[in-house]
Amino acid sequence: MVLVIFAVIGFLVGYKLEVTRAGYLTMALTTLGFSAGQIALLFLTKSREAMTILPLVVGLVLVLFMLLGALFRMVVRRRTNVA
């Protein structure tokens, strides 16, 4: 359920920012932030059982749906300009 929420948030952010400098910057900072969180988690974890790749999965879902939202907005805009 949490991944679905992050997917919806990512789609809405991507749709809002579209393919602009702000959109690319947001996607890049999101990727770097979640990757840094994963690396920090690996260094801070005491036992192997507590290690998880959840920050990377959440970051991947968020960035992927940001990209999909931006592409969806481009398609919608092109279809309205053609008609």
TIRO-337077 format. One record per atom (N, C-alpha, C, O): residue number from 1; residue in three letters; atom name; x, y, z. Coordinates in steps of 0.1 Angstrom, whole numbers, plus 5000, padded with zeros to 4 digits. Example, Ala and Ser with C-alpha at 12.3 -4.5 7.8 and 13.67 -1.06 7.14 Angstrom:
<pados>
{1 Ala N {5132 4943 5078}}
{1 Ala CA {5123 4955 5078}}
{1 Ala C {5132 4967 5078}}
{1 Ala O {5142 4967 5085}}
{2 Ser N {5128 4978 5071}}
{2 Ser CA {5137 4989 5071}}
{2 Ser C {5129 5000 5079}}
{2 Ser O {5134 5011 5080}}
</pados>
This chain:
<pados>
{1 Met N {5008 4988 5000}}
{1 Met CA {5000 5000 5000}}
{1 Met C {5009 5013 5000}}
{1 Met O {5005 5023 4994}}
{2 Val N {5020 5012 5007}}
{2 Val CA {5029 5024 5008}}
{2 Val C {5035 5026 4994}}
{2 Val O {5036 5038 4990}}
{3 Leu N {5038 5016 4987}}
{3 Leu CA {5044 5018 4973}}
{3 Leu C {5034 5024 4964}}
{3 Leu O {5037 5031 4955}}
{4 Val N {5021 5020 4966}}
{4 Val CA {5010 5026 4957}}
{4 Val C {5009 5041 4960}}
{4 Val O {5008 5049 4951}}
{5 Ile N {5010 5045 4973}}
{5 Ile CA {5009 5059 4977}}
{5 Ile C {5021 5066 4971}}
{5 Ile O {5019 5077 4965}}
{6 Phe N {5033 5061 4972}}
{6 Phe CA {5045 5067 4966}}
{6 Phe C {5044 5068 4950}}
{6 Phe O {5048 5078 4944}}
{7 Ala N {5038 5058 4944}}
{7 Ala CA {5036 5058 4930}}
{7 Ala C {5026 5070 4926}}
{7 Ala O {5029 5077 4916}}
{8 Val N {5015 5071 4933}}
{8 Val CA {5006 5082 4931}}
{8 Val C {5012 5096 4933}}
{8 Val O {5011 5105 4925}}
{9 Ile N {5020 5097 4944}}
{9 Ile CA {5027 5110 4946}}
{9 Ile C {5037 5113 4935}}
{9 Ile O {5037 5124 4930}}
{10 Gly N {5044 5103 4931}}
{10 Gly CA {5054 5104 4920}}
{10 Gly C {5047 5108 4907}}
{10 Gly O {5052 5117 4900}}
{11 Phe N {5036 5102 4904}}
{11 Phe CA {5029 5105 4892}}
{11 Phe C {5024 5119 4892}}
{11 Phe O {5025 5127 4882}}
{12 Leu N {5018 5124 4903}}
{12 Leu CA {5013 5137 4904}}
{12 Leu C {5024 5148 4903}}
{12 Leu O {5022 5158 4897}}
{13 Val N {5035 5145 4910}}
{13 Val CA {5047 5154 4909}}
{13 Val C {5052 5155 4895}}
{13 Val O {5055 5166 4890}}
{14 Gly N {5053 5143 4888}}
{14 Gly CA {5058 5143 4875}}
{14 Gly C {5048 5150 4865}}
{14 Gly O {5053 5157 4856}}
{15 Tyr N {5036 5148 4867}}
{15 Tyr CA {5025 5155 4859}}
{15 Tyr C {5026 5170 4861}}
{15 Tyr O {5025 5178 4851}}
{16 Lys N {5028 5174 4873}}
{16 Lys CA {5028 5189 4876}}
{16 Lys C {5041 5195 4871}}
{16 Lys O {5040 5206 4865}}
{17 Leu N {5053 5189 4872}}
{17 Leu CA {5065 5195 4868}}
{17 Leu C {5068 5193 4853}}
{17 Leu O {5076 5200 4848}}
{18 Glu N {5062 5183 4847}}
{18 Glu CA {5064 5179 4833}}
{18 Glu C {5079 5177 4831}}
{18 Glu O {5087 5174 4840}}
{19 Val N {5083 5179 4818}}
{19 Val CA {5097 5178 4815}}
{19 Val C {5104 5192 4814}}
{19 Val O {5106 5197 4803}}
{20 Thr N {5106 5197 4826}}
{20 Thr CA {5113 5210 4827}}
{20 Thr C {5126 5208 4835}}
{20 Thr O {5129 5197 4840}}
{21 Arg N {5133 5219 4837}}
{21 Arg CA {5145 5218 4845}}
{21 Arg C {5141 5214 4859}}
{21 Arg O {5148 5206 4866}}
{22 Ala N {5131 5220 4864}}
{22 Ala CA {5127 5217 4878}}
{22 Ala C {5123 5202 4879}}
{22 Ala O {5126 5196 4889}}
{23 Gly N {5116 5197 4869}}
{23 Gly CA {5113 5183 4869}}
{23 Gly C {5125 5173 4869}}
{23 Gly O {5125 5164 4877}}
{24 Tyr N {5134 5176 4860}}
{24 Tyr CA {5146 5168 4860}}
{24 Tyr C {5154 5170 4873}}
{24 Tyr O {5160 5160 4878}}
{25 Leu N {5155 5182 4878}}
{25 Leu CA {5162 5184 4891}}
{25 Leu C {5156 5176 4902}}
{25 Leu O {5162 5170 4911}}
{26 Thr N {5142 5176 4903}}
{26 Thr CA {5135 5169 4913}}
{26 Thr C {5137 5154 4912}}
{26 Thr O {5139 5147 4922}}
{27 Met N {5137 5149 4900}}
{27 Met CA {5140 5134 4898}}
{27 Met C {5154 5131 4902}}
{27 Met O {5156 5120 4908}}
{28 Ala N {5164 5139 4898}}
{28 Ala CA {5178 5136 4901}}
{28 Ala C {5180 5137 4916}}
{28 Ala O {5187 5128 4922}}
{29 Leu N {5175 5147 4923}}
{29 Leu CA {5176 5148 4937}}
{29 Leu C {5169 5137 4945}}
{29 Leu O {5174 5132 4955}}
{30 Thr N {5158 5133 4940}}
{30 Thr CA {5151 5121 4946}}
{30 Thr C {5159 5109 4945}}
{30 Thr O {5160 5101 4954}}
{31 Thr N {5165 5106 4933}}
{31 Thr CA {5173 5095 4931}}
{31 Thr C {5185 5095 4940}}
{31 Thr O {5188 5085 4947}}
{32 Leu N {5192 5106 4941}}
{32 Leu CA {5204 5107 4949}}
{32 Leu C {5200 5106 4964}}
{32 Leu O {5208 5100 4972}}
{33 Gly N {5189 5112 4968}}
{33 Gly CA {5185 5111 4982}}
{33 Gly C {5182 5097 4987}}
{33 Gly O {5187 5093 4997}}
{34 Phe N {5174 5090 4979}}
{34 Phe CA {5171 5076 4983}}
{34 Phe C {5183 5067 4982}}
{34 Phe O {5184 5057 4989}}
{35 Ser N {5192 5069 4972}}
{35 Ser CA {5204 5061 4971}}
{35 Ser C {5213 5064 4983}}
{35 Ser O {5219 5054 4989}}
{36 Ala N {5214 5076 4987}}
{36 Ala CA {5222 5080 4999}}
{36 Ala C {5216 5074 5011}}
{36 Ala O {5223 5069 5020}}
{37 Gly N {5203 5074 5012}}
{37 Gly CA {5196 5067 5023}}
{37 Gly C {5199 5052 5024}}
{37 Gly O {5201 5047 5035}}
{38 Gln N {5199 5046 5012}}
{38 Gln CA {5202 5032 5012}}
{38 Gln C {5216 5029 5017}}
{38 Gln O {5219 5020 5025}}
{39 Ile N {5226 5037 5012}}
{39 Ile CA {5240 5035 5016}}
{39 Ile C {5241 5038 5031}}
{39 Ile O {5248 5030 5038}}
{40 Ala N {5235 5048 5036}}
{40 Ala CA {5236 5051 5051}}
{40 Ala C {5229 5040 5059}}
{40 Ala O {5235 5036 5069}}
{41 Leu N {5218 5034 5054}}
{41 Leu CA {5212 5023 5061}}
{41 Leu C {5221 5011 5061}}
{41 Leu O {5221 5004 5071}}
{42 Leu N {5228 5008 5051}}
{42 Leu CA {5237 4997 5050}}
{42 Leu C {5249 4999 5060}}
{42 Leu O {5253 4989 5067}}
{43 Phe N {5254 5011 5062}}
{43 Phe CA {5264 5013 5072}}
{43 Phe C {5260 5013 5086}}
{43 Phe O {5267 5010 5095}}
{44 Leu N {5247 5017 5088}}
{44 Leu CA {5242 5019 5102}}
{44 Leu C {5236 5006 5107}}
{44 Leu O {5234 5004 5119}}
{45 Thr N {5233 4996 5098}}
{45 Thr CA {5226 4984 5103}}
{45 Thr C {5236 4975 5110}}
{45 Thr O {5247 4973 5105}}
{46 Lys N {5232 4970 5121}}
{46 Lys CA {5241 4961 5129}}
{46 Lys C {5241 4947 5125}}
{46 Lys O {5251 4940 5124}}
{47 Ser N {5229 4942 5122}}
{47 Ser CA {5228 4928 5118}}
{47 Ser C {5224 4926 5103}}
{47 Ser O {5218 4935 5098}}
{48 Arg N {5228 4915 5097}}
{48 Arg CA {5224 4913 5083}}
{48 Arg C {5209 4911 5082}}
{48 Arg O {5204 4914 5071}}
{49 Glu N {5202 4906 5092}}
{49 Glu CA {5188 4904 5090}}
{49 Glu C {5180 4917 5090}}
{49 Glu O {5169 4917 5084}}
{50 Ala N {5186 4928 5095}}
{50 Ala CA {5179 4941 5095}}
{50 Ala C {5181 4948 5082}}
{50 Ala O {5175 4959 5080}}
{51 Met N {5190 4944 5073}}
{51 Met CA {5192 4951 5061}}
{51 Met C {5180 4949 5051}}
{51 Met O {5174 4938 5050}}
{52 Thr N {5177 4960 5044}}
{52 Thr CA {5166 4960 5035}}
{52 Thr C {5169 4969 5023}}
{52 Thr O {5178 4978 5024}}
{53 Ile N {5163 4966 5012}}
{53 Ile CA {5165 4975 5000}}
{53 Ile C {5153 4984 4998}}
{53 Ile O {5151 4989 4987}}
{54 Leu N {5145 4985 5009}}
{54 Leu CA {5132 4993 5008}}
{54 Leu C {5135 5007 5003}}
{54 Leu O {5127 5012 4995}}
{55 Pro N {5145 5014 5008}}
{55 Pro CA {5147 5028 5003}}
{55 Pro C {5150 5029 4988}}
{55 Pro O {5145 5038 4982}}
{56 Leu N {5157 5019 4983}}
{56 Leu CA {5159 5019 4968}}
{56 Leu C {5147 5016 4961}}
{56 Leu O {5144 5022 4950}}
{57 Val N {5138 5007 4966}}
{57 Val CA {5126 5003 4959}}
{57 Val C {5116 5015 4959}}
{57 Val O {5110 5018 4949}}
{58 Val N {5115 5022 4971}}
{58 Val CA {5106 5033 4971}}
{58 Val C {5111 5045 4962}}
{58 Val O {5103 5051 4955}}
{59 Gly N {5124 5047 4962}}
{59 Gly CA {5130 5057 4953}}
{59 Gly C {5128 5054 4939}}
{59 Gly O {5125 5063 4931}}
{60 Leu N {5130 5041 4935}}
{60 Leu CA {5128 5037 4921}}
{60 Leu C {5113 5039 4917}}
{60 Leu O {5110 5044 4906}}
{61 Val N {5104 5035 4926}}
{61 Val CA {5090 5036 4923}}
{61 Val C {5086 5051 4921}}
{61 Val O {5079 5055 4912}}
{62 Leu N {5091 5059 4930}}
{62 Leu CA {5088 5074 4930}}
{62 Leu C {5093 5080 4917}}
{62 Leu O {5086 5087 4910}}
{63 Val N {5106 5077 4914}}
{63 Val CA {5112 5084 4902}}
{63 Val C {5105 5078 4889}}
{63 Val O {5103 5085 4879}}
{64 Leu N {5103 5065 4889}}
{64 Leu CA {5096 5059 4877}}
{64 Leu C {5083 5065 4874}}
{64 Leu O {5079 5068 4863}}
{65 Phe N {5075 5067 4885}}
{65 Phe CA {5062 5073 4883}}
{65 Phe C {5062 5088 4880}}
{65 Phe O {5053 5094 4874}}
{66 Met N {5073 5095 4885}}
{66 Met CA {5075 5109 4881}}
{66 Met C {5077 5110 4866}}
{66 Met O {5072 5118 4859}}
{67 Leu N {5085 5101 4861}}
{67 Leu CA {5088 5100 4847}}
{67 Leu C {5075 5097 4839}}
{67 Leu O {5072 5103 4829}}
{68 Leu N {5068 5087 4843}}
{68 Leu CA {5055 5084 4837}}
{68 Leu C {5045 5095 4837}}
{68 Leu O {5039 5098 4827}}
{69 Gly N {5044 5103 4848}}
{69 Gly CA {5036 5114 4849}}
{69 Gly C {5040 5125 4839}}
{69 Gly O {5031 5131 4833}}
{70 Ala N {5053 5128 4838}}
{70 Ala CA {5057 5138 4829}}
{70 Ala C {5055 5134 4815}}
{70 Ala O {5051 5142 4806}}
{71 Leu N {5057 5121 4811}}
{71 Leu CA {5054 5117 4798}}
{71 Leu C {5040 5117 4794}}
{71 Leu O {5036 5120 4783}}
{72 Phe N {5031 5113 4804}}
{72 Phe CA {5017 5114 4802}}
{72 Phe C {5012 5128 4799}}
{72 Phe O {5004 5130 4791}}
{73 Arg N {5018 5138 4807}}
{73 Arg CA {5014 5152 4804}}
{73 Arg C {5018 5156 4790}}
{73 Arg O {5011 5164 4784}}
{74 Met N {5030 5152 4786}}
{74 Met CA {5034 5155 4772}}
{74 Met C {5025 5149 4762}}
{74 Met O {5022 5156 4752}}
{75 Val N {5021 5137 4764}}
{75 Val CA {5011 5131 4754}}
{75 Val C {4998 5138 4754}}
{75 Val O {4992 5140 4743}}
{76 Val N {4993 5141 4766}}
{76 Val CA {4980 5148 4767}}
{76 Val C {4981 5162 4760}}
{76 Val O {4972 5166 4753}}
{77 Arg N {4992 5169 4762}}
{77 Arg CA {4994 5182 4756}}
{77 Arg C {4995 5181 4741}}
{77 Arg O {4990 5190 4734}}
{78 Arg N {5002 5171 4736}}
{78 Arg CA {5003 5170 4721}}
{78 Arg C {4990 5166 4715}}
{78 Arg O {4987 5171 4704}}
{79 Arg N {4982 5158 4721}}
{79 Arg CA {4969 5154 4716}}
{79 Arg C {4959 5166 4716}}
{79 Arg O {4951 5167 4706}}
{80 Thr N {4960 5175 4725}}
{80 Thr CA {4951 5187 4726}}
{80 Thr C {4956 5197 4716}}
{80 Thr O {4948 5205 4710}}
{81 Asn N {4969 5198 4713}}
{81 Asn CA {4974 5207 4703}}
{81 Asn C {4971 5203 4689}}
{81 Asn O {4969 5211 4680}}
{82 Val N {4970 5190 4686}}
{82 Val CA {4968 5184 4673}}
{82 Val C {4953 5186 4669}}
{82 Val O {4950 5190 4658}}
{83 Ala N {4944 5184 4679}}
{83 Ala CA {4930 5185 4676}}
{83 Ala C {4925 5199 4673}}
{83 Ala O {4913 5201 4671}}
</pados>
